[in-house]
Amino acid sequence: MAKRAMSHEKASAVKLSGHAKEKEFAKLIGLNDEYKNDKKAKKDVIDFNGDAHSVKSGAKKWQVFLYGANRLANDYGFLAMNGMGQLLKNCLDVFPANRNEYEKNKAYYKELLQKPMIELKEKLQSENRRKAFLSKAFFNGGEVQYLTIFSTFDDVVRVFFYEDVVDILAANTAVENSQARRKDQTNNQKVVFKCDNATLGEIELRNDSDVHYKEIKFWVSAPKMIELLTKSVDTFGTPKYINGVENKRVMLFGKALKKFKI
């Protein structure tokens, strides 16, 4: 069964929910409703120190990025990353400009996609290259300093320093290409990030509508991310709430214990 694209109404609801979380976190750390941000640079909330937070909910999936060919062609961060940006763009370039043409011969274009997807997977076999990719994908190459996560299973907001997140993800993931499970599917259509033999995230193509055609998407599982980070960052020190008993909702992990101040 083909995946159903998210409706415009649902996408709007997700966006509003995300904005509400950003506003809530800003208030938790003492900012007012006029807090600074820069959405294009993944800076959802900029704190008192001028550091940026990428604020995520504990929802099922996080869309880390969704880029078209023009964005990749003009993003020097991706292009400078040892050919990673060009490989992502190559995945898009196998598809025709006209979506109707793609719809007429999906099997042919999916076969064309196999080569650049395999090359992308091979590039990401290196842990250092995974670090570079993850740093760019999540934190715009270090321009965003924190990953700040609202949980669905408790009332705690977890704050992780970007270097910890990148190091942990790169060290605990392996990458492979997707394999067809049905006759109507094709091998090597995605790059899959695996952690403990389970899918943590995927790089995949969106061709499901005229709005989302020839776009490359990177998503991760929110629950698996929270579990991995919470478990792994404990090795860097016992997590603590900011300001001790004054704030029992914002918990700092790893390097954030020393770097995040309010």
SULLIN-V837597 format. One record per helix or strand. SS is the DSSP state (@ for helix, = for strand). FROM is the first residue (numbers start at 0). LEN is the number of residues. Records with the same first field share a line. If there is no record, write none. Layout:
SS->FROM-LEN  FROM-LEN
This chain:
@->7-21  38-3  68-6  75-4  83-10  98-6  105-18  126-16  161-11  221-15  243-3  255-4
=->37-1  42-1  44-2  51-5  60-8  145-5  156-5  173-4  190-5  197-9  214-7  239-2  249-4
